[in-house]
């Protein structure tokens, strides 16, 4: 009686093992969900910039990355099964190829022995005409069979080679997918950190978010005007000579309160009028980092720093804030830093001072056209 009671339990256990894959989403189903989420994110990004819409974009982006991870894991699983099947095929083909080769060698030997005898010798060795015909037919059938055997052996060899190529290709695909999986996993962790950073900085307050957004957009507009103004003035020959490490200005908070949230230096390097990454020019020294969701980055140049004891608050490029759309889709075109109050020139050159309108205030700047490379102009913004 107990055996019969155990049968339903055993059935459920086996079903949980063998039926589980049936309910797993296929790669195609996951890809459809990925496409739907990407469309939703694009739609949300087209809406007005609010804290709630930005959080919704981040939540959907996190879900999208999670789906990409699931899709990649499913592809790895499918490929692993394919590799197992291919391995078994290769094993069978190896056995088949060995057998066919061995039989073929024996058949070639036998056919050679029979085929080397002349028709007269076969006739002499035959008991009668019927026996002679049978022996001749046997030779013809054996030769036909050998041809088929040769074809089968060649075909088995080709199949074996093809399966080996498939095996190697699938192994490469698995390694590539594992690398993608690792990248998506790191991306997911970063996206979660980005969301936490936004909530922490804005304190989950819409008014705070809108104030920071307006500030960033105003600063971007004023800085772009500064670039145009500085390049035009310096290229026309304007400016006073200054030596390397000469005094440039005192760090300030010009542009506040509209486009500056605190005392800092926005340091930009222009080459032929376009921004480049200042980290390529500055020496690799010990710096501090503050409130920078992007984390740390390296410096690979030989320039002295414009301030002492620099504290980096934002780097160059498509930074965390740039990705949020705070610069109207543009990159952050310099490095923001705090630290020592005195600003010095990293290179000798012609210097000018000026300002651009920023709301109801003015954003003050200095700009230097370098002597050793006139295509380079460095800008120092938010000075006193």
C-alpha positions as CSV (number, residue, x, y, z in Angstrom):
1,X,0.0,0.0,0.0
2,X,2.9,2.4,0.9
3,X,4.4,1.8,-2.6
4,X,1.2,3.0,-4.2
5,X,1.1,6.1,-2.0
6,X,4.7,7.0,-3.1
7,X,3.9,6.9,-6.8
8,X,2.2,10.3,-7.0
9,X,5.1,11.9,-5.0
10,X,7.6,10.2,-7.4
11,X,5.6,11.4,-10.4
12,X,5.6,15.0,-9.2
13,X,9.3,14.9,-8.5
14,X,10.1,13.6,-12.0
15,X,7.8,16.1,-13.5
16,X,9.5,19.0,-11.7
17,X,12.8,17.8,-13.3
18,X,11.7,17.0,-16.8
19,X,8.9,19.5,-17.4
20,X,10.7,22.6,-16.0
21,X,12.4,23.5,-19.3
22,X,8.9,23.6,-21.0
23,X,8.0,26.8,-19.0
24,X,11.4,28.6,-19.6
25,X,11.2,31.5,-22.1
26,X,12.9,30.9,-25.4
27,X,15.6,33.3,-26.7
28,X,13.0,34.5,-29.3
29,X,10.5,35.3,-26.5
30,X,13.1,37.1,-24.5
31,X,14.2,39.1,-27.5
32,X,10.6,40.2,-28.1
33,X,10.4,41.5,-24.5
34,X,13.7,43.2,-24.9
35,X,12.5,45.0,-28.1
36,X,9.3,46.0,-26.3
37,X,11.2,47.5,-23.3
38,X,13.6,49.3,-25.6
39,X,10.6,51.0,-27.3
40,X,9.2,51.9,-23.9
41,X,12.5,53.5,-22.8
42,X,12.6,55.5,-26.0
43,X,9.1,56.7,-25.4
44,X,9.9,57.7,-21.8
45,X,13.0,59.5,-22.9
46,X,10.9,61.6,-25.3
47,X,8.7,62.8,-22.5
48,X,9.4,65.9,-20.4
49,X,12.3,65.7,-18.0
50,X,10.9,65.0,-14.5
51,X,12.4,63.0,-11.7
52,X,9.6,60.4,-11.9
53,X,10.1,60.0,-15.7
54,X,13.9,59.7,-15.2
55,X,13.4,57.0,-12.4
56,X,11.0,55.2,-14.8
57,X,13.6,55.2,-17.5
58,X,16.2,53.8,-15.0
59,X,13.8,51.1,-13.8
60,X,13.0,50.0,-17.3
61,X,16.7,50.1,-18.2
62,X,17.5,47.9,-15.2
63,X,14.7,45.5,-16.4
64,X,16.1,45.6,-19.9
65,X,19.6,44.6,-18.7
66,X,18.1,41.8,-16.6
67,X,16.3,40.5,-19.7
68,X,19.6,40.7,-21.7
69,X,21.2,38.6,-18.9
70,X,18.4,36.1,-19.0
71,X,18.6,35.9,-22.8
72,X,22.4,35.5,-22.8
73,X,22.1,32.7,-20.2
74,X,19.5,30.9,-22.2
75,X,21.7,31.2,-25.3
76,X,24.6,29.7,-23.4
77,X,22.4,26.9,-22.2
78,X,21.1,26.2,-25.7
79,X,24.6,26.2,-27.1
80,X,25.9,24.0,-24.4
81,X,23.2,21.4,-25.3
82,X,24.2,21.8,-29.0
83,X,27.8,21.2,-28.1
84,X,26.9,18.1,-26.2
85,X,24.9,16.8,-29.2
86,X,27.7,17.7,-31.5
87,X,30.2,15.9,-29.3
88,X,28.2,12.7,-29.4
89,X,27.9,13.0,-33.2
90,X,31.6,13.4,-33.5
91,X,32.1,10.3,-31.3
92,X,29.8,8.3,-33.5
93,X,31.4,9.6,-36.7
94,X,34.8,8.7,-35.4
95,X,33.7,5.1,-34.7
96,X,31.9,4.9,-38.0
97,X,34.9,6.3,-39.8
98,X,37.3,3.8,-38.1
99,X,35.0,0.8,-39.0
100,X,34.6,2.0,-42.6
101,X,38.3,2.5,-43.1
102,X,39.1,-0.9,-41.6
103,X,36.5,-2.7,-43.8
104,X,37.7,-0.7,-46.9
105,X,41.3,-1.7,-46.4
106,X,40.3,-5.4,-46.1
107,X,38.0,-5.1,-49.1
108,X,40.8,-3.5,-51.2
109,X,43.2,-6.3,-50.3
110,X,40.6,-9.0,-51.2
111,X,39.6,-7.2,-54.4
112,X,43.2,-6.8,-55.4
113,X,43.9,-10.5,-55.0
114,X,40.8,-11.5,-57.0
115,X,41.3,-8.7,-59.5
116,X,44.9,-9.7,-60.2
117,X,43.9,-13.1,-61.6
118,X,43.3,-13.3,-65.3
119,X,40.0,-14.5,-66.8
120,X,41.8,-17.6,-68.0
121,X,43.0,-18.3,-64.5
122,X,39.5,-17.8,-63.1
123,X,38.2,-20.2,-65.8
124,X,40.8,-22.8,-64.9
125,X,39.8,-22.5,-61.2
126,X,36.1,-22.9,-62.0
127,X,34.4,-26.2,-61.8
128,X,32.1,-25.4,-64.7
129,X,30.7,-22.5,-66.8
130,X,28.2,-21.6,-64.1
131,X,30.9,-21.4,-61.5
132,X,33.0,-19.2,-63.8
133,X,30.0,-16.8,-64.3
134,X,29.4,-16.7,-60.6
135,X,33.0,-15.8,-59.9
136,X,33.1,-13.1,-62.5
137,X,29.8,-11.6,-61.2
138,X,31.2,-11.7,-57.7
139,X,34.2,-9.7,-58.8
140,X,32.0,-7.1,-60.5
141,X,29.7,-6.9,-57.4
142,X,32.8,-6.6,-55.1
143,X,34.2,-3.8,-57.2
144,X,30.8,-1.9,-57.1
145,X,30.6,-2.4,-53.4
146,X,34.1,-1.1,-52.9
147,X,33.2,2.0,-54.8
148,X,30.3,2.6,-52.6
149,X,32.4,1.9,-49.5
150,X,35.0,4.5,-50.7
151,X,32.2,7.0,-51.2
152,X,30.7,6.3,-47.7
153,X,34.2,6.6,-46.1
154,X,34.8,10.0,-47.8
155,X,31.4,11.2,-46.8
156,X,31.9,10.1,-43.2
157,X,35.2,12.0,-43.2
158,X,33.6,15.2,-44.6
159,X,30.8,14.9,-42.0
160,X,33.4,14.5,-39.3
161,X,35.3,17.6,-40.4
162,X,32.0,19.6,-40.6
163,X,31.0,18.6,-37.1
164,X,34.4,19.5,-35.8
165,X,34.1,22.9,-37.3
166,X,30.6,23.3,-35.9
167,X,31.9,22.2,-32.5
168,X,34.7,24.8,-32.6
169,X,32.4,27.6,-33.8
170,X,29.9,26.9,-31.0
171,X,32.7,26.9,-28.4
172,X,33.8,30.3,-29.6
173,X,30.1,31.5,-29.4
174,X,29.9,30.3,-25.8
175,X,33.0,32.2,-24.8
176,X,31.8,35.4,-26.5
177,X,28.4,35.0,-24.8
178,X,30.1,34.5,-21.4
179,X,32.0,37.8,-22.0
180,X,28.8,39.5,-22.8
181,X,27.1,38.1,-19.7
182,X,29.9,39.4,-17.6
183,X,29.6,42.9,-19.2
184,X,25.8,42.9,-18.7
185,X,26.2,41.9,-15.1
186,X,28.6,44.8,-14.5
187,X,26.2,47.1,-16.4
188,X,23.3,46.0,-14.2
189,X,25.2,46.8,-11.0
190,X,26.2,50.2,-12.4
191,X,22.6,51.0,-13.4
192,X,21.4,50.2,-9.9
193,X,24.2,52.5,-8.4
194,X,23.2,55.2,-10.9
195,X,19.6,55.1,-9.7
196,X,20.6,55.2,-6.0
197,X,22.9,58.1,-6.7
198,X,20.1,60.1,-8.4
199,X,17.8,59.5,-5.5
200,X,20.5,60.5,-3.0
201,X,21.5,63.7,-4.8
202,X,17.9,64.8,-5.4
203,X,16.6,63.4,-2.1
204,X,13.8,62.0,-4.3
205,X,12.5,65.6,-4.5
206,X,11.0,66.9,-7.8
207,X,11.8,70.5,-7.1
208,X,15.4,69.7,-6.2
209,X,15.7,67.7,-9.5
210,X,14.3,70.5,-11.6
211,X,16.6,73.1,-9.9
212,X,19.7,71.0,-10.6
213,X,18.5,70.3,-14.2
214,X,17.9,74.0,-14.9
215,X,21.3,74.8,-13.4
216,X,23.1,72.3,-15.6
217,X,21.4,73.4,-18.8
218,X,22.1,77.1,-18.1
219,X,25.8,76.3,-17.4
220,X,26.0,74.3,-20.6
221,X,24.7,77.3,-22.6
222,X,27.0,79.8,-21.0
223,X,30.1,77.5,-21.4
224,X,29.4,77.0,-25.1
225,X,29.2,80.8,-25.5
226,X,32.5,81.0,-23.6
227,X,34.2,78.6,-26.1
228,X,33.2,80.6,-29.1
229,X,34.1,84.0,-27.5
230,X,37.6,82.8,-26.2
231,X,38.6,81.1,-29.5
232,X,37.6,84.2,-31.5
233,X,39.5,86.6,-29.3
234,X,42.7,84.5,-29.0
235,X,42.9,83.7,-32.7
236,X,42.6,87.4,-33.5
237,X,45.8,88.0,-31.6
238,X,44.4,89.3,-28.4
239,X,46.0,88.4,-25.1
240,X,48.9,89.1,-22.6
241,X,51.9,86.8,-22.3
242,X,52.0,84.5,-19.3
243,X,54.7,82.0,-18.3
244,X,54.2,78.4,-17.3
245,X,52.8,78.0,-13.8
246,X,52.1,81.7,-13.8
247,X,49.2,83.0,-11.8
248,X,45.9,82.8,-13.7
249,X,43.1,83.6,-11.3
250,X,41.4,82.7,-8.0
251,X,38.8,80.0,-8.0
252,X,35.3,81.4,-7.4
253,X,31.7,80.7,-7.9
254,X,30.8,83.0,-10.8
255,X,27.5,82.2,-12.5
256,X,25.8,81.4,-9.2
257,X,23.1,80.9,-8.4
258,X,21.8,80.2,-11.9
259,X,24.5,78.0,-13.3
260,X,26.9,77.1,-10.5
261,X,26.1,75.1,-7.3
262,X,29.3,75.8,-5.5
263,X,32.9,77.0,-5.8
264,X,34.8,74.9,-8.4
265,X,36.9,75.1,-11.5
266,X,35.6,73.8,-14.8
267,X,38.8,73.0,-16.7
268,X,38.5,72.5,-20.5
269,X,41.1,71.8,-23.2
270,X,40.2,72.9,-26.8
271,X,42.1,71.6,-29.8
272,X,41.4,73.4,-33.0
273,X,38.3,74.8,-31.3
274,X,36.8,71.4,-30.1
275,X,37.0,70.0,-26.6
276,X,39.3,67.0,-25.9
277,X,39.7,65.0,-22.7
278,X,42.0,67.0,-20.2
279,X,42.9,63.7,-18.6
280,X,45.1,63.0,-21.6
281,X,47.1,66.1,-20.8
282,X,47.3,66.2,-17.0
283,X,50.0,64.4,-14.9
284,X,49.0,61.3,-13.1
285,X,49.0,62.5,-9.5
286,X,47.1,61.5,-6.4
287,X,43.7,63.1,-6.5
288,X,40.5,62.8,-4.4
289,X,37.0,62.1,-5.7
290,X,33.8,63.5,-4.4
291,X,30.2,62.8,-5.3
292,X,31.2,61.3,-8.7
293,X,28.8,58.4,-9.7
294,X,31.2,57.6,-12.6
295,X,34.0,56.6,-10.3
296,X,37.7,57.1,-10.9
297,X,39.6,57.5,-14.1
298,X,43.3,57.8,-15.0
299,X,45.5,60.7,-16.2
300,X,48.2,60.1,-18.8
301,X,49.7,63.5,-19.7
302,X,52.7,65.6,-18.5
303,X,51.0,68.9,-17.6
304,X,51.1,70.4,-14.2
305,X,47.6,70.7,-12.6
306,X,45.9,74.1,-12.6
307,X,45.2,73.8,-8.8
308,X,46.8,72.0,-5.9
309,X,45.2,69.1,-4.0
310,X,42.5,68.6,-6.7
311,X,39.2,67.0,-5.8
312,X,37.3,65.7,-8.9
313,X,33.6,66.0,-8.9
314,X,32.9,65.2,-12.6
315,X,35.1,64.0,-15.5
316,X,35.0,64.5,-19.3
317,X,32.7,62.8,-21.8
318,X,29.4,61.0,-21.6
319,X,29.4,61.1,-17.8
320,X,26.6,60.0,-15.5
321,X,25.0,63.5,-15.7
322,X,25.4,63.7,-19.4
323,X,23.6,60.3,-19.8
324,X,20.7,61.7,-17.8
325,X,20.4,64.4,-20.5
326,X,21.5,67.3,-18.4
327,X,23.5,68.8,-21.2
328,X,20.9,68.3,-24.0
329,X,22.5,65.1,-25.2
330,X,26.0,66.6,-25.3
331,X,29.1,65.4,-23.4
332,X,30.5,67.1,-20.3
333,X,33.3,69.0,-22.0
334,X,35.8,69.4,-19.2
335,X,36.8,68.3,-15.7
336,X,35.1,69.8,-12.7
337,X,37.4,70.1,-9.7
338,X,37.7,71.8,-6.3
339,X,40.8,72.1,-4.1
340,X,43.4,74.9,-3.9
341,X,42.1,78.4,-4.5
342,X,44.9,79.6,-6.7
343,X,44.7,78.7,-10.4
344,X,48.0,78.4,-12.4
345,X,48.9,78.0,-16.1
346,X,50.1,74.5,-17.1
347,X,51.8,76.0,-20.1
348,X,53.1,79.4,-21.2
349,X,51.0,81.4,-23.7
350,X,48.7,84.3,-24.4
351,X,46.0,84.9,-21.8
352,X,42.6,86.7,-21.9
353,X,39.9,87.2,-19.3
354,X,36.2,87.5,-20.0
355,X,32.6,86.6,-19.1
356,X,29.4,85.3,-20.6
357,X,25.8,85.9,-19.5
358,X,24.3,83.2,-17.3
359,X,20.8,84.0,-16.4
360,X,20.9,87.1,-14.2
361,X,24.6,86.7,-13.5
362,X,27.9,86.3,-15.4
363,X,30.1,83.3,-15.8
364,X,33.7,84.6,-15.6
365,X,36.6,82.8,-17.4
366,X,40.3,82.9,-18.3
367,X,41.7,81.3,-21.5
368,X,45.2,80.6,-22.6
369,X,46.5,79.9,-26.1
370,X,49.6,77.8,-25.7
371,X,53.0,78.9,-27.1
372,X,54.2,75.3,-27.8
373,X,51.0,74.3,-29.6
374,X,48.8,77.2,-30.9
375,X,46.1,74.7,-31.7
376,X,45.6,74.2,-27.9
377,X,43.5,76.6,-25.8
378,X,42.9,75.9,-22.1
379,X,39.9,77.5,-20.4
380,X,39.3,78.1,-16.7
381,X,35.7,78.8,-15.8
382,X,33.8,79.9,-12.7
383,X,36.8,82.1,-11.6
384,X,36.5,85.2,-9.4
